[in-house]
């Protein structure tokens, strides 16, 4: 006696298994793509915040300069002199 259902049953199982594997691969690929997109968005946000913070710190920098003459003149308002200042620029 030949049981034809047995052969068809195995074929159906292998098709279901192959389909399940395909679904699992698609879900895994979708999760990896989603993780990549989330990483790019968070990284972009972090870089933006870092630049804003750096710009804010540069705006808040205060430089105070006090100059005293090399030779103290005792109260004379007509003293002349020159001062040369050099401010390093950040590259």
Secondary structure by P-SEA (a helix, b strand, c coil): cccaaaaaaaaaaaaaaaaaaaaaaaaaaaaaaaaaaaaaaaaaaaaaaaaaaaaaaaaabbbbbbbbbcccccccccccbbbbbbbbbcc
